[in-house]
Amino acid sequence: MEDNFDDFDFEGYMEESNKEWDSKMEQWKDRMVLEAIETNYGNILENGINNWHVKHLALADLRALNETLHFMTDHYIELEEYEKCAILKKEIKKVNAALHLTKDM
């Protein structure tokens, strides 16, 4: 039996496979981000963010925490879940206060 692969479009096949792979990876990433947001929010709701810990974080960690809280807030604004935004805003105020203290040093 003779194989006739002369007309097989390998480049097209690989390009389509890569598009499908990229799409699946993007979906997976989106699910992981949503899961992280919900997990973080649940922990914040249950425990809050400890003032002492915030005051003792390194500047880079404070900035990262601030960025994360804003990212979460933007997500909930998009979903129109404003009660969650209000809870996050209280925590953002703690982080902002610590950031201002750090800048004054």
Buried (B, 14 or more C-beta within 10 A) or exposed (E): EEEEEEEEEEEEEEEEEEEEEEEEEEEEEEEEEEEEBEEBBEEBEEEEBEEEEBEEBEEEEBBEBBEBBEBBBEBBEEEEEEEBBEBBEEBBEBBBEBBEEBEEE
